[in-house]
Amino acid sequence: MKVEDALNGAPGAGASFTAPALLRDLDVAALLQISRRQIHRLRSAGQLPAPLRIGGAVRWRADEIAGWIEANCPPLEVWERRRR
């Protein structure tokens, strides 16, 4: 199943809902099938696309995370070059 399918609640995705445009750390962890703690480790190490800060909240763009996963989670330097 593609990441976009999981984000959009496609059949087999386990849920039927409209995907939010922004993801919490818990959502990103679920997509990557890792712990929230690992999300924060990857973020601190600069190995995860940069999140947005909205007040005190940290959120990731769903489309950026989906694209990063579809590209096989490349190193951040490679991902930044591809995005331009």
Secondary structure, DSSP 8 states (H G I E B T S, - for coil): --HHHHHTT-TTSS------SEE-HHHHHHHHTS-HHHHHHHHHTT-S---EEETTEEEEEHHHHHHHHHTT---HHHHHHHH-
